[in-house]
């Protein structure tokens, strides 16, 4: 399975936001409606969205609330976020980082409806040679998808080792599609990438995994985000999405024939088999239980994480067009706490709908 390329660009955010005024109500003044569209991309933690669509689970929950929800797979991850930002979709699967930089940084008020998982080892820094550490990256070129979660992982690992990106000889932008081939050349000494590419490279041997996303557990978060105005005008939309998601979570996490069949279908849809998909789930901290998702969302650690992410985005010049500081975009959490600018809140975490699922109130 190929994890979506997740580069972050202020240009994309600005262009998408500029287009937003030309498209539907999701881009401007929201209104009550009955037909909704959400987009998703291939990634281990987002495969349930495709399964929900194909299995009829989404249709069942949508019918319960008297609406329709179309779930659309978009092969290009960033394009899916750009289309959401422009108003072509009411929701999209995205990371916390990309949500902050593109729709929220571009001025589209966005709510994290479902906190689905966080990467807990799927992303890794690999260095040729045995017995290496992050310190060995000094004066070394590193290949990665620039301005992506890989870049963020590298920055955090360097920081923890007392280094900075300027201590590297170069950061070389390399497509995920080219990463394995690049690794096999003499010029490439270190890469930062994600599963299944990490597994493919590690099978070749002669290397060290010097860091992975389990070292920054809880910082690379995978979400279903929705337009805030659309959600506020149409709570049935949030209830249907959340109900369908947690029915699927219960199914795929069960050690039953039905659960294995669901995971097999998700694995095959992403280009692997049941064993491969289960292996990737093992390094993904899925919040199968909505109560755990609520606990994570209301934790004191989440604002700290988002502040770290905002600092990274601002440092790279991609926290919205012309952002004067890392506090440019306000992020609101359950209970009303805000990091960033409280006068420019464009990213909101809610635990309301996940708590309904936990309480059996959907």
Legacy VTK file of the C-alpha trace (Angstrom):
# vtk DataFile Version 3.0
C-alpha trace
ASCII
DATASET POLYDATA
POINTS 362 float
0.000 0.000 0.000
1.288 3.439 -0.866
0.759 6.101 1.719
-0.429 9.331 0.094
2.175 11.943 -0.697
1.413 14.685 1.823
3.417 17.776 0.823
2.302 21.091 2.242
2.268 24.251 0.143
1.071 27.725 0.951
0.522 28.242 -2.772
-1.924 25.332 -2.897
-3.740 26.667 0.140
-4.028 30.156 -1.284
-5.179 28.929 -4.689
-7.782 26.634 -3.180
-9.101 29.352 -0.894
-9.297 31.800 -3.790
-11.427 29.268 -5.640
-13.641 28.720 -2.614
-15.710 31.811 -3.278
-16.624 30.428 -6.688
-17.987 27.115 -5.453
-20.853 25.775 -3.344
-22.156 26.540 0.125
-19.382 24.552 1.798
-17.020 27.290 0.675
-19.042 30.232 1.915
-22.400 30.532 3.624
-23.483 27.094 4.751
-27.118 26.102 4.762
-29.284 23.167 5.709
-29.116 20.458 3.066
-29.474 16.712 2.637
-26.700 15.727 0.202
-23.061 15.648 1.284
-19.718 14.602 -0.174
-16.489 13.610 1.574
-13.136 12.718 0.023
-10.491 10.268 1.167
-7.094 8.976 0.043
-5.292 5.651 0.322
-3.626 5.204 3.724
-3.897 2.451 6.313
-5.945 4.564 8.725
-8.291 5.865 6.043
-9.139 2.607 4.272
-12.313 2.291 6.402
-13.860 5.157 4.410
-13.716 3.170 1.195
-15.008 0.083 2.972
-17.935 2.034 4.447
-18.915 3.162 0.979
-18.608 -0.259 -0.654
-20.238 -2.233 2.169
-23.309 -0.025 2.510
-22.526 0.957 6.105
-22.399 4.633 5.169
-25.680 4.422 3.271
-27.352 2.797 6.277
-26.304 5.563 8.646
-27.091 8.303 6.158
-30.592 6.893 5.675
-31.065 6.830 9.443
-30.590 10.603 9.492
-32.500 11.314 6.277
-29.481 12.382 4.229
-27.114 11.026 1.578
-23.333 10.919 1.917
-21.154 10.239 -1.099
-17.652 8.994 -0.235
-15.180 9.722 -3.034
-11.667 8.332 -3.348
-9.130 10.864 -4.665
-5.797 9.377 -5.741
-3.851 12.595 -5.121
-3.990 13.382 -1.410
-3.136 17.069 -1.605
-5.599 17.517 -4.448
-8.320 16.081 -2.227
-7.572 18.717 0.416
-7.442 21.465 -2.185
-10.843 20.404 -3.516
-12.255 20.354 0.009
-10.783 23.794 0.673
-12.396 25.087 -2.517
-15.792 23.776 -1.406
-16.152 20.762 -3.699
-16.400 18.480 -0.643
-17.909 18.872 2.795
-15.188 16.802 4.449
-11.852 15.156 3.734
-9.403 12.738 5.325
-6.310 14.716 6.327
-3.539 14.964 8.889
-3.561 17.579 11.618
-0.589 19.250 9.926
-2.112 19.493 6.463
-5.430 20.702 7.862
-3.682 23.523 9.684
-1.597 24.572 6.691
-4.059 24.280 3.803
-7.758 24.825 4.592
-7.313 26.501 7.986
-4.240 28.440 6.910
-6.156 29.428 3.790
-9.081 30.791 5.801
-11.578 27.911 5.651
-12.976 27.198 9.117
-12.540 23.451 9.593
-13.501 21.015 12.362
-11.818 17.725 13.197
-14.959 15.617 13.510
-13.257 12.230 13.964
-9.793 11.702 15.416
-9.093 8.349 13.824
-5.519 7.449 14.698
-1.954 8.600 15.020
1.148 7.201 13.371
3.000 5.023 15.885
5.891 3.702 13.809
4.592 3.947 10.240
7.008 6.798 9.508
10.753 6.238 9.935
14.255 7.600 9.333
16.547 4.990 7.750
20.333 5.315 7.460
22.674 3.027 5.539
25.039 1.083 7.786
24.519 -0.658 11.093
24.710 0.900 14.539
23.827 4.393 13.334
22.041 7.126 15.294
20.333 10.400 14.442
23.651 12.130 15.241
25.158 10.399 12.198
22.916 12.480 9.955
25.253 15.450 10.490
26.759 16.533 7.140
24.708 13.875 5.360
22.128 14.318 2.571
18.633 13.108 3.464
15.998 12.133 0.889
12.326 12.663 1.711
9.053 14.115 0.466
9.765 17.736 1.263
7.329 19.673 3.473
5.495 16.494 4.464
5.036 14.544 7.675
8.423 12.957 6.838
9.998 16.412 6.966
8.296 17.036 10.297
9.577 13.734 11.725
13.101 14.634 10.606
12.887 18.066 12.216
11.688 16.597 15.517
14.379 13.890 15.517
17.136 16.412 14.778
15.848 18.674 17.531
15.932 15.838 20.058
19.538 15.066 19.013
20.640 18.680 19.398
20.884 19.192 15.649
19.013 21.241 13.055
18.338 20.933 9.343
21.253 23.274 8.628
23.557 20.575 10.038
22.668 18.289 7.111
24.500 18.598 3.813
21.166 18.678 1.956
17.501 17.770 2.081
16.605 16.225 -1.265
12.967 16.212 -2.340
12.165 12.685 -3.500
8.786 11.310 -4.524
7.449 8.394 -2.521
7.141 6.552 -5.846
10.912 6.866 -6.354
12.064 6.274 -2.779
12.891 2.552 -2.929
14.774 2.929 -6.221
16.649 5.942 -4.849
17.684 3.971 -1.765
19.417 1.440 -3.996
21.738 4.069 -5.489
25.126 4.932 -3.988
24.269 8.623 -3.689
21.470 8.097 -1.182
22.631 7.651 2.394
19.479 8.290 4.404
15.748 8.524 3.767
12.665 9.477 5.698
9.528 7.724 4.485
6.481 5.727 5.520
5.036 2.243 5.275
4.973 0.147 3.198
8.154 1.751 1.830
9.849 1.494 5.231
9.232 -2.261 5.305
10.427 -2.698 1.716
13.696 -0.865 2.375
14.350 -2.573 5.704
14.040 -5.969 4.032
17.175 -5.099 2.037
19.265 -5.015 5.230
22.494 -3.181 5.937
20.819 -0.204 7.572
19.617 1.289 10.835
16.211 2.685 11.671
17.406 5.627 13.754
13.970 7.059 14.592
10.313 6.553 13.829
6.978 8.141 14.574
6.589 6.151 17.793
9.247 8.542 19.159
6.764 11.395 18.694
3.635 9.369 19.390
0.469 11.382 19.048
1.928 14.125 16.855
1.130 12.832 13.343
-2.653 12.584 13.630
-5.041 11.284 10.956
-8.471 12.901 10.919
-11.770 13.273 9.141
-12.227 17.024 8.968
-15.369 18.826 7.854
-16.403 22.361 7.050
-17.400 23.974 10.337
-20.321 25.962 8.926
-21.699 22.895 7.148
-21.469 20.842 10.343
-23.138 23.503 12.480
-26.000 23.836 9.998
-26.316 20.060 9.539
-25.575 18.053 12.702
-27.125 14.997 11.027
-24.098 14.971 8.713
-21.743 14.682 11.673
-23.873 12.009 13.347
-24.088 9.857 10.215
-20.344 10.024 9.518
-19.453 9.266 13.121
-21.945 6.417 13.450
-20.724 4.759 10.258
-17.084 5.182 11.287
-17.449 3.531 14.682
-19.566 0.684 13.347
-16.700 0.011 10.961
-14.146 0.346 13.785
-15.995 -2.256 15.840
-16.147 -4.602 12.879
-12.535 -4.358 11.726
-11.106 -4.607 15.242
-13.000 -7.816 16.014
-11.222 -11.149 15.893
-14.042 -12.699 13.907
-14.448 -14.018 10.398
-16.347 -10.838 9.526
-13.636 -8.624 11.000
-10.887 -10.440 9.117
-12.901 -10.245 5.912
-13.304 -6.483 6.361
-9.561 -5.997 6.944
-8.774 -8.228 3.970
-10.993 -6.085 1.751
-9.309 -2.924 3.017
-5.881 -4.464 2.501
-6.612 -5.580 -1.040
-8.060 -2.175 -1.879
-4.759 -0.646 -0.822
-2.544 -3.094 -2.712
-1.612 -5.576 -0.009
-3.094 -8.635 1.717
-4.524 -9.295 5.169
-1.119 -9.923 6.746
0.311 -6.779 5.176
-2.602 -4.647 6.268
-2.550 -6.052 9.804
1.195 -5.306 9.981
0.570 -1.692 9.084
-2.274 -1.451 11.580
0.191 -2.640 14.224
2.207 0.573 13.779
-0.918 2.719 13.648
-2.569 3.736 16.912
-6.174 3.338 15.785
-8.827 4.709 18.121
-11.247 1.825 17.659
-13.018 2.828 20.883
-14.643 6.276 20.630
-14.017 6.853 24.332
-10.272 6.655 23.680
-10.606 9.136 20.828
-12.437 11.515 23.158
-9.755 11.103 25.817
-7.039 11.911 23.275
-8.926 14.942 21.938
-9.521 16.528 25.358
-6.000 15.811 26.619
-3.591 18.574 27.595
-1.055 17.091 25.181
-3.024 17.977 22.025
-2.610 21.781 22.299
1.111 21.259 22.906
1.331 19.093 19.799
-0.515 21.610 17.648
1.780 24.384 18.845
4.787 22.291 17.777
3.174 21.698 14.385
2.398 25.394 13.957
6.015 26.291 14.738
7.217 23.803 12.117
4.826 25.119 9.477
5.721 28.735 10.172
9.440 27.928 10.061
8.921 26.387 6.615
6.839 29.330 5.421
3.679 27.312 4.875
1.356 28.380 7.711
-1.000 30.336 5.477
-0.105 33.083 3.056
1.773 35.911 4.764
1.497 34.416 8.256
3.294 36.855 10.602
3.988 34.247 13.297
3.361 30.660 14.355
0.268 31.950 16.171
-1.371 33.096 12.921
-4.140 30.461 12.935
-6.200 29.894 16.038
-6.894 26.273 17.007
-9.767 25.623 19.415
-10.119 22.525 21.591
-13.030 21.012 23.540
-13.685 23.251 26.520
-12.775 26.404 24.635
-8.989 26.497 25.023
-7.299 28.159 22.049
-3.725 28.054 20.814
-2.671 30.617 18.256
-4.759 33.693 17.504
-8.175 33.583 19.238
-9.382 36.197 16.741
-8.562 33.907 13.806
-9.807 30.473 14.880
-9.981 28.357 11.730
-9.242 24.874 13.095
-11.436 23.260 15.740
-11.287 19.930 17.529
-14.624 18.657 18.763
-15.304 15.655 20.970
-19.084 16.076 20.754
-19.881 13.493 18.091
-17.290 10.949 19.217
-18.731 11.212 22.736
-22.182 10.505 21.317
-20.729 7.309 19.828
-19.084 6.415 23.138
-22.358 6.992 24.997
-24.399 4.982 22.489
-26.353 8.111 21.622
-26.130 7.928 17.832
LINES 1 363
362 0 1 2 3 4 5 6 7 8 9 10 11 12 13 14 15 16 17 18 19 20 21 22 23 24 25 26 27 28 29 30 31 32 33 34 35 36 37 38 39 40 41 42 43 44 45 46 47 48 49 50 51 52 53 54 55 56 57 58 59 60 61 62 63 64 65 66 67 68 69 70 71 72 73 74 75 76 77 78 79 80 81 82 83 84 85 86 87 88 89 90 91 92 93 94 95 96 97 98 99 100 101 102 103 104 105 106 107 108 109 110 111 112 113 114 115 116 117 118 119 120 121 122 123 124 125 126 127 128 129 130 131 132 133 134 135 136 137 138 139 140 141 142 143 144 145 146 147 148 149 150 151 152 153 154 155 156 157 158 159 160 161 162 163 164 165 166 167 168 169 170 171 172 173 174 175 176 177 178 179 180 181 182 183 184 185 186 187 188 189 190 191 192 193 194 195 196 197 198 199 200 201 202 203 204 205 206 207 208 209 210 211 212 213 214 215 216 217 218 219 220 221 222 223 224 225 226 227 228 229 230 231 232 233 234 235 236 237 238 239 240 241 242 243 244 245 246 247 248 249 250 251 252 253 254 255 256 257 258 259 260 261 262 263 264 265 266 267 268 269 270 271 272 273 274 275 276 277 278 279 280 281 282 283 284 285 286 287 288 289 290 291 292 293 294 295 296 297 298 299 300 301 302 303 304 305 306 307 308 309 310 311 312 313 314 315 316 317 318 319 320 321 322 323 324 325 326 327 328 329 330 331 332 333 334 335 336 337 338 339 340 341 342 343 344 345 346 347 348 349 350 351 352 353 354 355 356 357 358 359 360 361
